[in-house]
Amino acid sequence: MSKSVYSIVLSDDVVAAIDMMALKMGTNRSNLINQLLAERVSVVTPERRMRDIFDSIFRLMDERFIQDSTVGVPTALAFRSSIAYKYKPTVRYSVELLRAPEGERIGNLKISFRTRSQAFMNMLGGFFSLWINTERSFNKRVAEYKADNDKLVRAIYFPEGVKAATSEQIGVLISEYIKAFDSALKSYFAYSADDELAARAVRKAYTDSLDKGIDRI
């Protein structure tokens, strides 16, 4: 969506209120005015598209997930979920969307953990490898990953095979992907004493969600 510079005359009181609202929303004056006017004339801005996707994701996350309210930018939405493993570490899922798609990529899913346990990070490495290999066996496209000891970043793409996916449809697919990943992660740690059972559990969590379209993003 292209932008140009325009001169408009506004009341000082209106500008002060706009600036206060923009500060609370983590944006700037011009962007907020653009959003407000776009909503008034029914133009879908990148910000509105992202907000609609996030609203869809938020509605579909179940009781396993608690929204992370520390996220202070309008381009991201994050949740936390606990793992039943020793000191009950938490996993953080952060959906970060791009204002303008880069090819088919519309954002990233960042999955991170706060831990100093080397044993736990070693297990995470094993899980990341299992998940990536499983997904590459079924996904309709080659997804980009960046894996570290305590973090995995997975690119999010415009749905494969859909000509004009709505924000609702994209939100549904992202939420189902996160839920499938979370189920696989927890199953992996539940069967951590048996490598074969753990691998089967990860594969089952993924394949059980294929009918929900997680292989399309």
C-alpha atoms as a printed R data frame, in Angstrom:
    type eleno elety resid chain resno       x       y      z
1   ATOM     1    CA   MET     A     1   0.000   0.000  0.000
2   ATOM     2    CA   SER     A     2   1.731   3.202 -1.225
3   ATOM     3    CA   LYS     A     3   1.875   6.367  0.873
4   ATOM     4    CA   SER     A     4   2.191  10.087  0.105
5   ATOM     5    CA   VAL     A     5   2.645  13.248  2.166
6   ATOM     6    CA   TYR     A     6  -0.465  15.445  2.669
7   ATOM     7    CA   SER     A     7  -1.030  18.658  4.593
8   ATOM     8    CA   ILE     A     8  -4.104  18.774  6.816
9   ATOM     9    CA   VAL     A     9  -5.225  21.245  9.498
10  ATOM    10    CA   LEU     A    10  -6.116  19.691 12.855
11  ATOM    11    CA   SER     A    11  -7.163  21.054 16.227
12  ATOM    12    CA   ASP     A    12  -4.377  21.078 18.838
13  ATOM    13    CA   ASP     A    13  -6.653  19.189 21.240
14  ATOM    14    CA   VAL     A    14  -7.275  16.501 18.612
15  ATOM    15    CA   VAL     A    15  -3.552  16.153 17.922
16  ATOM    16    CA   ALA     A    16  -2.814  15.846 21.657
17  ATOM    17    CA   ALA     A    17  -5.427  13.092 22.005
18  ATOM    18    CA   ILE     A    18  -4.108  11.318 18.903
19  ATOM    19    CA   ASP     A    19  -0.550  11.450 20.225
20  ATOM    20    CA   MET     A    20  -1.613  10.000 23.576
21  ATOM    21    CA   MET     A    21  -3.520   7.184 21.860
22  ATOM    22    CA   ALA     A    22  -0.600   6.481 19.518
23  ATOM    23    CA   LEU     A    23   1.787   6.259 22.486
24  ATOM    24    CA   LYS     A    24  -0.451   3.727 24.228
25  ATOM    25    CA   MET     A    25  -0.728   1.671 21.023
26  ATOM    26    CA   GLY     A    26   3.010   1.722 20.325
27  ATOM    27    CA   THR     A    27   2.663   3.579 17.030
28  ATOM    28    CA   ASN     A    28   3.055   7.153 15.748
29  ATOM    29    CA   ARG     A    29   0.689   9.994 14.913
30  ATOM    30    CA   SER     A    30   0.660   9.561 11.137
31  ATOM    31    CA   ASN     A    31   0.144   5.818 11.324
32  ATOM    32    CA   LEU     A    32  -2.706   6.118 13.807
33  ATOM    33    CA   ILE     A    33  -4.494   8.801 11.812
34  ATOM    34    CA   ASN     A    34  -4.103   6.622  8.711
35  ATOM    35    CA   GLN     A    35  -5.626   3.647 10.568
36  ATOM    36    CA   LEU     A    36  -8.544   5.660 11.949
37  ATOM    37    CA   LEU     A    37  -9.395   7.152  8.568
38  ATOM    38    CA   ALA     A    38  -9.009   3.791  6.835
39  ATOM    39    CA   GLU     A    39 -11.480   2.183  9.245
40  ATOM    40    CA   ARG     A    40 -13.916   5.044  8.686
41  ATOM    41    CA   VAL     A    41 -13.870   4.585  4.895
42  ATOM    42    CA   SER     A    42 -13.561   0.764  5.028
43  ATOM    43    CA   VAL     A    43 -10.033   0.483  3.617
44  ATOM    44    CA   VAL     A    44  -8.067  -2.521  4.876
45  ATOM    45    CA   THR     A    45  -4.607  -1.347  5.957
46  ATOM    46    CA   PRO     A    46  -1.701  -3.675  6.810
47  ATOM    47    CA   GLU     A    47  -2.323  -2.843 10.472
48  ATOM    48    CA   ARG     A    48  -5.986  -3.813 10.195
49  ATOM    49    CA   ARG     A    49  -5.062  -7.042  8.406
50  ATOM    50    CA   MET     A    50  -2.577  -7.961 11.134
51  ATOM    51    CA   ARG     A    51  -5.066  -7.099 13.881
52  ATOM    52    CA   ASP     A    52  -7.739  -9.270 12.255
53  ATOM    53    CA   ILE     A    53  -5.290 -12.209 12.011
54  ATOM    54    CA   PHE     A    54  -4.273 -11.771 15.645
55  ATOM    55    CA   ASP     A    55  -7.922 -11.585 16.753
56  ATOM    56    CA   SER     A    56  -8.598 -14.860 14.957
57  ATOM    57    CA   ILE     A    57  -5.565 -16.543 16.577
58  ATOM    58    CA   PHE     A    58  -6.521 -15.249 20.024
59  ATOM    59    CA   ARG     A    59 -10.069 -16.634 19.771
60  ATOM    60    CA   LEU     A    60  -8.843 -20.100 18.798
61  ATOM    61    CA   MET     A    61  -6.098 -20.699 21.374
62  ATOM    62    CA   ASP     A    62  -7.233 -23.092 24.121
63  ATOM    63    CA   GLU     A    63  -6.655 -23.217 27.877
64  ATOM    64    CA   ARG     A    64  -3.055 -24.412 27.465
65  ATOM    65    CA   PHE     A    65  -2.024 -20.933 26.362
66  ATOM    66    CA   ILE     A    66  -1.775 -17.688 28.305
67  ATOM    67    CA   GLN     A    67  -1.363 -14.475 26.353
68  ATOM    68    CA   ASP     A    68   1.942 -12.718 26.953
69  ATOM    69    CA   SER     A    69   0.946  -9.130 27.702
70  ATOM    70    CA   THR     A    70   4.557  -7.893 27.628
71  ATOM    71    CA   VAL     A    71   4.452  -7.617 23.835
72  ATOM    72    CA   GLY     A    72   4.314  -3.895 23.113
73  ATOM    73    CA   VAL     A    73   4.201  -3.767 19.323
74  ATOM    74    CA   PRO     A    74   1.134  -4.043 17.052
75  ATOM    75    CA   THR     A    75   2.910  -6.445 14.687
76  ATOM    76    CA   ALA     A    76   3.255  -9.296 17.197
77  ATOM    77    CA   LEU     A    77   1.124 -11.549 19.390
78  ATOM    78    CA   ALA     A    78   2.605 -13.952 21.947
79  ATOM    79    CA   PHE     A    79   1.478 -16.779 24.222
80  ATOM    80    CA   ARG     A    80   3.119 -18.909 26.911
81  ATOM    81    CA   SER     A    81   2.528 -22.564 27.710
82  ATOM    82    CA   SER     A    82   3.982 -24.805 30.448
83  ATOM    83    CA   ILE     A    83   5.821 -28.096 29.915
84  ATOM    84    CA   ALA     A    84   5.430 -30.938 32.428
85  ATOM    85    CA   TYR     A    85   9.143 -31.488 32.926
86  ATOM    86    CA   LYS     A    86  10.962 -31.197 36.272
87  ATOM    87    CA   TYR     A    87  10.845 -27.470 37.083
88  ATOM    88    CA   LYS     A    88   7.978 -26.853 34.618
89  ATOM    89    CA   PRO     A    89   9.734 -24.672 32.038
90  ATOM    90    CA   THR     A    90   7.620 -22.497 29.780
91  ATOM    91    CA   VAL     A    91   7.613 -22.116 26.020
92  ATOM    92    CA   ARG     A    92   6.819 -18.780 24.393
93  ATOM    93    CA   TYR     A    93   5.136 -18.588 20.993
94  ATOM    94    CA   SER     A    94   5.435 -15.220 19.265
95  ATOM    95    CA   VAL     A    95   3.661 -14.596 15.958
96  ATOM    96    CA   GLU     A    96   5.331 -11.674 14.184
97  ATOM    97    CA   LEU     A    97   3.714 -10.480 10.961
98  ATOM    98    CA   LEU     A    98   5.193  -8.327  8.195
99  ATOM    99    CA   ARG     A    99   3.452  -5.124  7.132
100 ATOM   100    CA   ALA     A   100   4.205  -6.078  3.529
101 ATOM   101    CA   PRO     A   101   4.707  -9.747  2.485
102 ATOM   102    CA   GLU     A   102   8.146 -10.742  1.201
103 ATOM   103    CA   GLY     A   103   7.188 -13.006 -1.657
104 ATOM   104    CA   GLU     A   104   4.964 -15.652 -0.073
105 ATOM   105    CA   ARG     A   105   6.345 -15.078  3.428
106 ATOM   106    CA   ILE     A   106   4.005 -13.057  5.650
107 ATOM   107    CA   GLY     A   107   5.852 -13.327  8.960
108 ATOM   108    CA   ASN     A   108   7.609 -15.560 11.467
109 ATOM   109    CA   LEU     A   109   6.724 -17.812 14.358
110 ATOM   110    CA   LYS     A   110   9.342 -17.531 17.105
111 ATOM   111    CA   ILE     A   111   9.396 -20.322 19.681
112 ATOM   112    CA   SER     A   112  11.658 -19.677 22.645
113 ATOM   113    CA   PHE     A   113  12.460 -20.985 26.108
114 ATOM   114    CA   ARG     A   114  14.040 -19.468 29.203
115 ATOM   115    CA   THR     A   115  16.357 -22.077 30.601
116 ATOM   116    CA   ARG     A   116  19.928 -22.528 31.784
117 ATOM   117    CA   SER     A   117  19.711 -26.311 31.852
118 ATOM   118    CA   GLN     A   118  22.098 -27.833 29.343
119 ATOM   119    CA   ALA     A   119  20.254 -31.155 29.583
120 ATOM   120    CA   PHE     A   120  16.986 -29.436 28.682
121 ATOM   121    CA   MET     A   121  18.567 -27.600 25.746
122 ATOM   122    CA   ASN     A   122  20.052 -30.859 24.480
123 ATOM   123    CA   MET     A   123  16.589 -32.394 24.511
124 ATOM   124    CA   LEU     A   124  15.213 -29.350 22.704
125 ATOM   125    CA   GLY     A   125  17.774 -29.864 19.969
126 ATOM   126    CA   GLY     A   126  16.532 -33.412 19.502
127 ATOM   127    CA   PHE     A   127  12.930 -32.255 19.388
128 ATOM   128    CA   PHE     A   128  13.642 -29.462 16.900
129 ATOM   129    CA   SER     A   129  15.307 -31.950 14.555
130 ATOM   130    CA   LEU     A   130  12.386 -34.376 14.813
131 ATOM   131    CA   TRP     A   131   9.800 -31.668 14.194
132 ATOM   132    CA   ILE     A   132  11.617 -30.147 11.213
133 ATOM   133    CA   ASN     A   133  12.219 -33.542  9.599
134 ATOM   134    CA   THR     A   134   8.600 -34.567 10.160
135 ATOM   135    CA   GLU     A   135   7.309 -31.341  8.668
136 ATOM   136    CA   ARG     A   136   9.570 -31.600  5.659
137 ATOM   137    CA   SER     A   137   8.044 -35.008  4.961
138 ATOM   138    CA   PHE     A   138   4.519 -33.581  4.703
139 ATOM   139    CA   ASN     A   139   4.573 -29.829  4.101
140 ATOM   140    CA   LYS     A   140   3.627 -28.636  0.630
141 ATOM   141    CA   ARG     A   141   6.510 -26.141  0.572
142 ATOM   142    CA   VAL     A   142  10.054 -25.907  1.903
143 ATOM   143    CA   ALA     A   143   9.775 -23.792  5.037
144 ATOM   144    CA   GLU     A   144  12.687 -21.684  6.276
145 ATOM   145    CA   TYR     A   145  13.918 -22.460  9.803
146 ATOM   146    CA   LYS     A   146  16.510 -20.976 12.132
147 ATOM   147    CA   ALA     A   147  17.226 -23.218 15.110
148 ATOM   148    CA   ASP     A   148  19.315 -22.386 18.158
149 ATOM   149    CA   ASN     A   149  19.789 -24.071 21.544
150 ATOM   150    CA   ASP     A   150  16.731 -22.463 23.119
151 ATOM   151    CA   LYS     A   151  14.926 -20.944 20.134
152 ATOM   152    CA   LEU     A   152  13.325 -21.950 16.849
153 ATOM   153    CA   VAL     A   153  12.182 -19.445 14.222
154 ATOM   154    CA   ARG     A   154   9.919 -20.723 11.473
155 ATOM   155    CA   ALA     A   155   8.797 -18.587  8.536
156 ATOM   156    CA   ILE     A   156   5.037 -18.241  8.027
157 ATOM   157    CA   TYR     A   157   3.747 -18.230  4.456
158 ATOM   158    CA   PHE     A   158   0.603 -17.296  2.594
159 ATOM   159    CA   PRO     A   159  -1.532 -20.467  2.525
160 ATOM   160    CA   GLU     A   160  -0.537 -22.879 -0.229
161 ATOM   161    CA   GLY     A   161  -3.255 -23.493 -2.802
162 ATOM   162    CA   VAL     A   162  -5.499 -20.603 -1.668
163 ATOM   163    CA   LYS     A   163  -6.037 -17.782 -4.148
164 ATOM   164    CA   ALA     A   164  -7.449 -15.206 -1.727
165 ATOM   165    CA   ALA     A   165  -7.154 -16.325  1.886
166 ATOM   166    CA   THR     A   166  -8.952 -14.135  4.404
167 ATOM   167    CA   SER     A   167  -7.406 -12.891  7.642
168 ATOM   168    CA   GLU     A   168  -9.661 -15.353  9.464
169 ATOM   169    CA   GLN     A   169  -8.386 -18.291  7.405
170 ATOM   170    CA   ILE     A   170  -4.754 -17.301  7.968
171 ATOM   171    CA   GLY     A   171  -5.373 -16.914 11.696
172 ATOM   172    CA   VAL     A   172  -6.963 -20.361 11.874
173 ATOM   173    CA   LEU     A   173  -4.010 -22.026 10.147
174 ATOM   174    CA   ILE     A   174  -1.439 -20.273 12.346
175 ATOM   175    CA   SER     A   175  -3.302 -21.176 15.545
176 ATOM   176    CA   GLU     A   176  -3.641 -24.817 14.481
177 ATOM   177    CA   TYR     A   177   0.068 -24.953 13.685
178 ATOM   178    CA   ILE     A   178   0.975 -23.610 17.129
179 ATOM   179    CA   LYS     A   179  -1.353 -26.085 18.843
180 ATOM   180    CA   ALA     A   180   0.104 -28.992 16.868
181 ATOM   181    CA   PHE     A   181   3.652 -27.901 17.713
182 ATOM   182    CA   ASP     A   182   2.758 -27.544 21.386
183 ATOM   183    CA   SER     A   183   1.165 -30.995 21.477
184 ATOM   184    CA   ALA     A   184   4.233 -32.528 19.811
185 ATOM   185    CA   LEU     A   185   6.588 -30.741 22.189
186 ATOM   186    CA   LYS     A   186   4.775 -31.918 25.301
187 ATOM   187    CA   SER     A   187   4.421 -35.456 23.984
188 ATOM   188    CA   TYR     A   188   8.156 -35.513 23.238
189 ATOM   189    CA   PHE     A   189   9.033 -34.630 26.821
190 ATOM   190    CA   ALA     A   190   6.420 -37.030 28.188
191 ATOM   191    CA   TYR     A   191   8.178 -39.897 26.349
192 ATOM   192    CA   SER     A   192  11.715 -38.530 26.729
193 ATOM   193    CA   ALA     A   193  12.934 -41.773 28.350
194 ATOM   194    CA   ASP     A   194  12.254 -43.685 25.109
195 ATOM   195    CA   ASP     A   195  13.591 -42.161 21.890
196 ATOM   196    CA   GLU     A   196  11.412 -44.322 19.640
197 ATOM   197    CA   LEU     A   197   8.193 -43.506 21.494
198 ATOM   198    CA   ALA     A   198   9.120 -39.823 21.561
199 ATOM   199    CA   ALA     A   199   9.677 -39.803 17.784
200 ATOM   200    CA   ARG     A   200   6.347 -41.563 17.184
201 ATOM   201    CA   ALA     A   201   4.560 -39.051 19.420
202 ATOM   202    CA   VAL     A   202   5.959 -36.088 17.504
203 ATOM   203    CA   ARG     A   203   4.990 -37.596 14.153
204 ATOM   204    CA   LYS     A   204   1.480 -38.428 15.410
205 ATOM   205    CA   ALA     A   205   0.921 -34.901 16.740
206 ATOM   206    CA   TYR     A   206   1.852 -33.523 13.336
207 ATOM   207    CA   THR     A   207  -0.110 -35.964 11.170
208 ATOM   208    CA   ASP     A   208  -3.195 -35.709 13.391
209 ATOM   209    CA   SER     A   209  -3.356 -32.012 12.511
210 ATOM   210    CA   LEU     A   210  -2.845 -32.308  8.762
211 ATOM   211    CA   ASP     A   211  -6.574 -32.216  8.141
212 ATOM   212    CA   LYS     A   212  -6.577 -28.778  9.810
213 ATOM   213    CA   GLY     A   213  -4.231 -27.406  7.154
214 ATOM   214    CA   ILE     A   214  -0.991 -26.981  9.098
215 ATOM   215    CA   ASP     A   215   0.946 -28.141  6.034
216 ATOM   216    CA   ARG     A   216  -0.271 -25.151  4.012
217 ATOM   217    CA   ILE     A   217   1.571 -22.361  5.821
